[in-house]
Amino acid sequence: MTLLITIIAAVISTAIWYTSEKARKHNVSLLCFMYWGASLMWLVDAVAEYMEAGADYFLPAAADMINDGFLGLSVTAFGMVIWLVSLLIKDPDGVLKAVLTKK
């Protein structure tokens, strides 16, 4: 489930980055790299677990699927937080600077 969630997030962020000049300006590529990296990590984990468990890998318990779903969503949300902090630090449009210097 974590692999599926991060792959979906990676594909969506990549599509947004590819089709929008504004997304490139706002460094959506960082989000793409984080999600594709997480997807690769969980792909390797899935292959290793399949090699260990065999066909039983495809019959997870419901509790395990819920835990994996929460883990995937939390990693996706944490990636968004990291990207937002990066966006606030770089402030490409100068919005934060204008708000802070406004009297």
C-alpha positions as CSV (number, residue, x, y, z in Angstrom):
1,M,0.0,0.0,0.0
2,T,2.9,2.4,0.8
3,L,4.3,1.7,-2.7
4,L,1.0,2.3,-4.4
5,I,0.4,5.6,-2.5
6,T,3.9,7.0,-3.2
7,I,3.8,6.0,-6.9
8,I,0.5,7.8,-7.3
9,A,1.9,10.9,-5.5
10,A,5.1,10.7,-7.7
11,V,3.1,10.4,-10.9
12,I,0.8,13.3,-10.0
13,S,3.6,15.6,-8.9
14,T,5.6,14.7,-12.0
15,A,2.7,15.5,-14.3
16,I,2.2,18.8,-12.6
17,W,5.9,19.6,-12.8
18,Y,6.0,18.6,-16.5
19,T,2.9,20.6,-17.6
20,S,3.3,23.8,-15.6
21,E,6.0,26.5,-15.9
22,K,4.8,27.9,-12.6
23,A,5.3,24.5,-10.9
24,R,8.9,24.4,-12.2
25,K,9.4,27.9,-10.7
26,H,8.1,26.7,-7.4
27,N,10.5,23.8,-7.3
28,V,8.0,20.9,-7.6
29,S,10.9,18.9,-8.8
30,L,12.0,18.5,-5.2
31,L,8.6,16.9,-4.5
32,C,9.0,14.6,-7.5
33,F,12.5,13.5,-6.3
34,M,11.2,12.7,-2.8
35,Y,8.2,10.7,-4.0
36,W,10.1,8.8,-6.7
37,G,12.9,8.1,-4.1
38,A,10.3,6.8,-1.6
39,S,8.7,4.7,-4.4
40,L,12.0,3.1,-5.2
41,M,12.7,2.4,-1.6
42,W,9.4,0.6,-1.1
43,L,9.8,-1.2,-4.4
44,V,13.1,-2.7,-3.1
45,D,11.4,-3.5,0.2
46,A,8.5,-5.2,-1.6
47,V,10.9,-7.3,-3.7
48,A,12.9,-8.3,-0.6
49,E,9.8,-9.2,1.3
50,Y,8.5,-11.2,-1.7
51,M,11.7,-13.1,-1.8
52,E,11.4,-13.9,1.9
53,A,7.6,-14.7,2.1
54,G,6.9,-16.0,-1.4
55,A,3.3,-16.1,-2.5
56,D,2.1,-15.2,1.0
57,Y,3.3,-11.7,0.3
58,F,0.1,-11.1,-1.8
59,L,-2.2,-12.1,1.1
60,P,-1.6,-9.4,3.7
61,A,-3.8,-9.1,6.8
62,A,-6.3,-6.2,6.9
63,A,-4.5,-4.6,9.8
64,D,-1.2,-4.7,7.9
65,M,-2.9,-3.0,4.9
66,I,-4.3,-0.2,7.1
67,N,-0.9,0.4,8.8
68,D,0.8,0.5,5.4
69,G,-1.9,2.9,4.2
70,F,-1.3,5.2,7.1
71,L,2.4,5.0,6.6
72,G,2.1,5.9,2.9
73,L,-0.2,8.8,3.6
74,S,2.0,10.1,6.4
75,V,5.1,9.9,4.2
76,T,3.3,11.7,1.4
77,A,2.2,14.4,3.8
78,F,5.7,14.8,5.3
79,G,7.1,15.2,1.8
80,M,4.6,18.0,1.2
81,V,5.7,19.7,4.5
82,I,9.3,19.5,3.5
83,W,8.5,21.0,0.1
84,L,6.4,23.8,1.7
85,V,9.2,24.7,4.1
86,S,11.6,24.8,1.1
87,L,9.1,27.0,-0.8
88,L,8.8,29.4,2.2
89,I,12.6,29.6,2.5
90,K,13.2,30.3,-1.2
91,D,10.1,32.5,-1.6
92,P,10.2,32.7,-5.4
93,D,7.4,35.2,-5.8
94,G,8.5,37.4,-2.8
95,V,5.2,37.0,-1.1
96,L,6.6,36.2,2.3
97,K,9.1,39.0,2.1
98,A,6.3,41.4,1.2
99,V,4.1,40.3,4.1
100,L,7.0,40.5,6.6
101,T,8.2,44.0,5.4
102,K,4.7,45.5,5.2
103,K,4.0,48.1,7.9
